[in-house]
Amino acid sequence: MNIQSMEVLMQLQETPGISQRELAEKQGYSLGNVNKCIQTLLQEGWINREGFVTEAGQNRMKMSMPRRAVILAAGFGMRMVPINREVPKGLLEVRGERLIDRLISQLHACGIFDISVVVGFMKESFEYLIDSFGVRLIVNEQYASRNNLYSLYLARDHLENAYIVPCDLYFEDNPFRVREMYSYYLVGNGMSREAGVRLNRRMELCETGMGENGNRMIGVCYLTGEDVWEVTSRLVRMQADVRFEGSFWEQALVEKGRFFIPGRLFPQDRVMEINTYEQLRDADEGALHLKSAAMEAIAEALGVSTRDITGIEVLKKGMTNRSFIFRCAGKKYIMRIPGEGSEKMINRAQEAEVYRVIAGKGMCDDCVMMDPRTGYKITRYLEGVRTCNPDNEEDLHRCMDRLRSFHAMKLTVRHVFDPFREMERYESFWEGKPSVYGDHEKTKTDVLALRPFIEAHVDKWQLCHIDANQDNFLFYPGEDGTEQIQLTDWEYAGMQDPDIDIAMFVIYAMYDRRQADHLIDLYYEGQCPDVTRLKIYAYMAVCGLLWSDWCEYKRFLGVEFGEYALRQYRYAKDYARLVLKETGEKYA
């Protein structure tokens, strides 16, 4: 019994006595194909001569009928900027109904009540589903660092005769069915060059190449029979393999460029994916969650309606903030929204003062808008921009030349960036929680012991960038066709010793000592005094612990920085020891 025959059998069960012509219209098959299916079903004993489903046919359908569903709702929904931190995607309201509520109601309408919801980001927001719908919540604690393959792995014990459903879909018509007889993956009936898969005549889903037309992957899947065991086995293997940490769960269906389960078509115009702010706006212009302070701030600053703000796309770069690109009146901009906990770390009034001081100096684009109260910032988008490659010699020469020329301006502001004070402040945010590093107190003692040596050798005091890392040096084509360079992200800037900016570049690039010495030589053009070099090492230790403490605070907020965090702590330990050994008793 092939897929067409199974679809015909299910239709015969649903509408006994239906004619072959009516079957052809409902299924979208030719009359000849329907007749072949009927003959097959009759010969194999699934229906009788009157066209009614036999007991054997009934039993066959019972074996594979839907009993469960797993809804994947753990992720950040990064593409929903600027509202991605305010509400999980599954709880967005479209036409007065939450997305996940509608999906669960559609599952209930098909008799499916055993429903598991995998949650992570803002998991407490989904708690009401337990009482309202009797669902089971499965918590993915690693939602920030792993993709939904891991979420489905956590729900692997609930996949038998189950639908797998993403939480961000709004179906006009119920996509779920009372009867299913085979595993499948749902795709749209329209064609697109961005689809990723193509459904062929044999109902096979094949991966497409660059620029090839394909069918939109809707994300709903049904699993039954031996396919459940196969998918479960693959999930177990793949979640343990670091290569798949960022993978979507559909990768578990792929074998040599094609899915090992068939595809099933669904009318593309009857389903909406609510994956971005603009998709939500298109689906329901009156949606409650469209009311965004960030969007209203843009509209006010540019003198437009929020409807005029288009082309919204997330900028994933940035460790402190969440930013997005948008278009308005034919121009392209970047909106910076402060990240979680940044209001404790950064004084936005001081940041606004920095931007006033550097305005017109050619260090960066002047702000279109900077709100010291909210931290919202709008700047012009630079086309063709790239960041510094810390392994490229020419890039390093240009970055150090730019940094040196900035320092030569000897600009001043009214506030100081004191890494020792900031370190204590960051640790106060831990609220009594211990460090993840067992020897943190010993490391901190060594780092604090560097302060007398540093202060004894500071002979310049001026505005410094503080966060002068490779990602904040922007290369872009100028109006004359030559490549220009800017420094961006001045939120930590304040009065300090310029040598701290060199140290910051080193530790962010995660250089070893040889690379650090080379960068120092580039900045000082081969004329760096030994004591200054040693002071830069000391700054590397101090700032390493500073950013390690910062990473620990962000970790308490659910944001992980992986190797970066570990390497910053190593700078603190290794370079504190080195400087203390070199300075000896005089400054210890």
N, C-alpha and C positions, 0 to 999 in steps of 0.2 A: 504494500500500500504506500504510494508516494504522497507528497504533500498535498497535491491537488485532490487526490482521493480522500485524504483525511479531512480536508476543508469541506468537501461535499458531504461526507458522513456526518460531520458536526452540524451542518446546515439541515440535513434530513432529520436529525434528532430534534433540532430546534423548531422546525416547521414541517411536521409530518404531512405527507401528501402533496408537497410542493412539486410543481411540474419541472421538467428539465429546462424549459425555456426560462422559467422564473429563477431556477438555480443558476443558469448562465448569467442572467442579469445581476443577481446578487453577488456572485463570486467574481464577475468580470472575466469569465472564461468563455471560449467559443462553445457553441452548442455541441460540436463534435467532441471536444475535450470532456464536456460533462457526460456525454453518452459513454465515452471510454471509461470514465471514473465509475459510473453506475455499473457497467459490465464487470469491472474489476471487483467492486464491492460485493456484487452478487456472487461471482465465482468463488470469492474467498470466504463467503458466508457472513459478511458483516451486515448485509441487508437481505430481506426476502424479496420475492418476485413482485410484491405489491409496493416495494420501495420503502418499507419500514425497517428500522434498525433492529437487528436480532439481539438476543441475549448476549451473544459473543461480542457484538459491536458495543452493546451497553457496557459490558465489563472492560472492554479495551479502553473506552473513554474514561471510565472511573479510575483506571490505573494512573492516568496522566492528568487528571483534572486539577486545576489550581487549588492550592490549600494555604499558601503562605505568600508573604511579600516582604521584601527588604527595601527600605527607603534610605538612600544615602544623603545625609544632611549634616555632615561634620565640618565641611570646609569653611574657609574665610569668605569665599565669594569675592576674591580680590577684584574681579572685573566690574563689581557693582559700585565702584567709586562714583560719587563721594559718600554713599550711604552704607558702604560695606562694613563699617564698624558699629553701625547703629542697630542693625537687625539682621539675623541670619536669612539667607535667601529663601529658605523654605517657609518663613513666616511673613514674607512680603504679601500684601493684600492686593489682589487684582479683582476689580469689579465687586468689591466688598467681601471677598472671600480669601482666606489665607491659602497659599498654594498647597501646603501640605495637608490642610484640612480637606481641600477638594479632592486631592489624590486618594486620601484614606476613605472618603465617602464613596468615591468611584469603585474602590476595591470592595467596600462593604456591599455595594449594589450587586456585585458578582459573587457574593457569599464568602468573601475572603476576610477573615477576622484575626488570623494569626499574623500580626504585622510587627516587624522589628524595625526600629528607626535608629540608625547609627548617627550619633551626635558627637560634637566636639566643641567648636566655637560657640560660645554663649549657650552651652548645653542646658543650663537651668531654664532657659526660655521654652524648652520643649517639654518640661515636666507636666504641663497641663494635659498633654496627649494621653498620659496614663489613665487619668480619670475620665476624660472626655471620650476617648476612643478605645481604651483598653490595650494600648500598644505596649510593646517591650522596648525600653531604651537600652542601647548598647553604646558605651562611651569609648570614643577614640581619643586617648590622651595625647596621641602624637599627630593630631590633625594639622599642626602648624608646620611640621617638617616632612610629612609623608602624604602622598596623594591617595585617591580613593581606592586603590588596589588594597591598601592596608585596611581600610574601612570594611570592605567586603570580606577580607580574610577574617576579621573579628566576628562577622556574621555567618561564617562558613557552615555552622551547624543548622542553619535555617534556610537552606537553599533547595531542599527537595520539593519539587512541584511548586516552585516559587517564582514570583515576578521580582526582578531587580529594577528599581525605579529611582532616578535622580529626583531631588526635591524641587527643582526649579522649572518644572513644566506645568503649563496650563492647557489641558485638553478640552476643546469644545465638546467633543464626543468621547464617551467612555472607551479608552483603549483596551481595557481589560475584559475578559470573557469568562463566562461560566464554564466553558469547556475549552480545553487545549489538549492537543494530542502529540505535539512535538516541540522541541526546543527551537527558539528563534531569537533573532535580534531585530528590533524594529527600526526601520529606516523610512525616510520620506519618499514620496513618489515623484518629487521634483528633482532636477539635476543642478549641480553646482560644481564649480572648479575648486571649492574649498571643502569638499565633502570628506575625503579620506578613504571612502570605500565605494564600490560599485556593485549593484545587484545584477547578476547575469540571468540568462533565461532559465538556468537550472536552479535558480533561487540561491545561488552561492554568493557570498560577500567577499569580494576581492579588494585588496588594498590598491589605491590608485597612485599613480606617479604625479610628479609636479605638473600642474596645469591641466590634468585630466579631469573630465567630468565624472561626477559620482553622485551617490544618494546621501542626503544628509543623515547623519547618525543621530537618532532621536534619544537614545540612551536607555530605553526600556528593553528588558530582555526577559524571556521565560525559559526556565530550565526544568527538564524532567528526564527520567530514565538514567542511562549511563552517563549522560552529559553532566549530571550533577557531580558524580564522582570525579570525572575528568577535570572539571573546573575547580573543584575543591582541592584536588591534588596539586594543580598548578598554582593556586593561590598560596598554598603552604610552602611550596618551593620558592616562589618568586618573592614573597614577603621577606624571606631570609637572605635574599640576594640584594646587596646594596645597589646594584645596577637598576633595580626596579623601584627604588624609593620614591621617585617622582613620577611613576607610571600610573596611567588610568587603568581601571580594572579590566577594561576591554582587551588589554594586552594578553590576558589569560585565555582569550578566545582565538588568538591568532596562531596559525601554524603554516609556515612557509608562504607567507604573503596572503593568506586567506583565512576567514573564520571557519572553524570546524563545525559550526552549527549554521543552518540556513538563515536567510533574511526573510522578513515579512514587511510588505509595504503598508504604509499608513498615509492617509491624505495629509500632505504637508501643510495645507491651509487650515487644518483643523487642530493644529497644535502650535503653541507659542513657547519658546524657550525664553525665560526671563533671567538672562545672564548678565545684563548690563543695565545701567540707569536708563539709557535711551530705549531699550527694549521694554522696560517697565512703562515708560512714558508713552510709547507707541501702543502698548496693550491697554492702558487705562490712564488717560491724561489727568484724571481726577484722583489717582491713587494716593492714599494717605502718606505713604513713605516717600513720595516725590518731594515733599516739603523738606528741603535741605538748606541749612544755614550757609553752607559753602556755596551752593548754587545761587542763593539770594545775594550773597556777598559779591559774587562775580557780576551778576546782573546790575547791582547798584554801582559797582566800580566802573563798568563799561557803559552804563546807561542803556541797557537792553532788557528784553524779557528773558526769563529762564528758557523759554522755548527756542530762543535764538542761539543757545549754547549747544553745540553739536560736536560730533567727532570725539566723544569722551573716551579716553583709553588710559589704562593704568600705567604708571611708570613704576616698575618693580625696584629700580635702584633707590637706595636710601635706607639707612639703618635706623634713623630716628623718626622720619616722617613718611607719610603716604601721600604721594603726589599723583596728579593726572594731567594729561594733555587735553586741551579742548580747542575748538574753533569758534570764532565769533566774527561776523562781518568780514569774512575773507582772510582773517589773520589767525595765527596759531599761538596759543599761550600755554604756560604751565601754572597750575594751581598747587600750592603747597599746603597740606593740612597737617598740623602737628600730630605726631604719633602718640601711642599710649604712654602715659607717664611723663611726656616731655615737658608738660607744664611745671613739673617739679624741678626739672633739670635746667631749663633755659628761661632766662628773663627776656621776654619778647620786647619790652620797652628798651632794654639795652641793645637788642638786635636791631631795632628800628634806628637807634642812634648810630650804630655802625654803618647802616645803609645810607644815612644822611651824610656821614663823614666821607664815605668813599664815592658818593654820587659824583659823576662827571670826571672821575679819575681814570676811567678806562679799565678798571679792574674787573668789572662785570656789568651786565645790563642794569640800568636803573629800574627799580621796582615800578610796575604799573600800579600796584597797591600793596601796602604792608600794614596790617592791622595789629598793633601791639597788644590789643586786648585778647584776640582769639588766636593770633599767630598765623592767620591766613596770609598768604603772599602770592601775588600774581606777577609773573615775569614773561617777557616775550620768549617764544620758543625759537631756538637756534636750529636751522635746518643743517643737515649734514654734519652734525656734531659727533665728536668722538672723545673719549677720555684718554688720559695718558696711559701708555703701555709701560709699566715699570721695568720691563726687560728690554726696552728700546733705548739705545744710547742717545739718539738725537732728541727723543722726547724728554729724556731726563735733563739734558743740557738746557732745553727750552724752558722746562718747568723751573729749574733752579735759577735761570736768568730772570724769569718772571717773578719768582719769589724774592730774589735779591732786589729787583727794581721796586717792588712793593715796600720792602723794608726800608729802602733808601728814601721813601717819601716821609718817613718818621711821623706818621699820623698819630693823633691822640684822641682818646675818648675818656669818659669820666669813670669807667668801671675797669676792674682788674679781673683777669682770669687766674685764679690761684689753684693749681692742681692739687695741692695738699688740702686746702679747704674743701674743694669739690669732692675729693676722695672721701672725706668725713661725711659730707652731705649725702653722697650716694649710699654709703653704708647705713646712714640713718633711715633710708627708705626701706631697708630690709626688715625693719620693725622687729628686731630681736632674733630674726632667723640666722642660723649659723652659715658661714661660708661653705661652699661645696668643696673647698680646698682645705684639707686637714692642717696644713702648715701655714695658713693665711696670716696668723698673728706674727709668726716668725718672719715671714716675707715682708709684712707691713713694717715691722721694727727695722729691718734692713733698709727699706725704702725711705723711711722717715729720717734715718741716720744720714742720708745724702743731702738733706736740706742745708746744713751749714756750708758744705762744699759748694753747692750751687749758688747760694746767696753771696758767697765770697768772691764769685767770679762773674757776676752780672754787671756789665758796664753799659748796656743799652736797655732802654725801657720805652716801649712804643706799642702801637696797635699791631697785634699779631693775628693771624687767621685762626690758629689753634687746631683746626681740622684740615690742614693742608695735605690731604692724601691724594693719591693718584686719580681717584674718581672725581675729585673736585677741580682738577685742571681740565678745562674743556677746550678742545681744538675745533675750530670751525672755519669755513671759507669766508673770508672778508669780501667787501664790495669790490676790491681791486683784484680779487682772484687769489690772493695769497692766504695762507692758513694763519688765522689769528688764535690767540690763546687768552682765556679768561679764568678767573678763580671764582667758584660758586660756593654756596652754602656757608654763610658767614655767621651762623647762629651762635657759635661758641666764641666768636672773636672778642678780644679784649686786650688790655694792656699787659704786656709780658716781655720776656727776653726773646728776641727773634730766633735764637737757636732752638727754641722749643718746636718751631714749625718744621725744622729739619728732622728732629726726632720723631715727630708725628708722621711724617711721610714714611720714614723707615719702618716703624712698627705696623702701620697699616698695610704696607707692601709686603710685610713679613720677611724682610731681608735678613740674611745672616750677617756676621760681622764684616766680612770682606765687602759685601754689597753696601753695607752701611758706611764703611770708610770711603768707598768710591763716591757715594752720594755727597758726603761731607766735602770731599775734595772738589767735586763739581761746583758746589755752592761757594766754597772759599777759593776756587780757582787755584787749587794746589797750595794755598798759603795758610792752612788752618793750624793755629798753635796747638801744641799737644794738650794743654790744659783745657782749651775750648773743646777739643775732640772728646776729652774725658767728661766734660760737662754735658755734652750731647748724649753720651752714653748714660749719664745719670738721668737726664730727661727721659730717655727711652725706658728706664726702669720705673720712674715715677709715673709716666703716662701709661705704661703697660699695666700697672696696678690700677690706675684710674679707670681705664677702659675695661679692665677685668671686673672691677666693682660695678661698673655701669652694666656690663653684660649679665652679672648676677642679678641685678635689680630687674632687668628686662626678662630674665629667666623666670622670676617670680610672677611676671605678668603673662607668661606663656609664650614668650618670644625667644627662640634659641638661635645662637650664632656659631655653633659648631666649632670648627678648627680655629676660627678667629679668636674666640674667647679663650681657648686653651693657650694659644700662642701669646696673647697679651700677658697672661699670667707668667709664662716662661720668660718674657722680657723682664718683668719685674724681678724675678728670682735671679736670673743669670747675670743681668747687667748691674744689679745692686751689689752682688758679690764681687764682680769685676772692679767696679769703681771703689768699693770699700777696701779691696785688696791693694789697689794702686795708690789710694790716698793715705792708707795706713792710719796711724794713731792721730794725726793732726786733725782730721775731720770726723773720725769715727765716734 
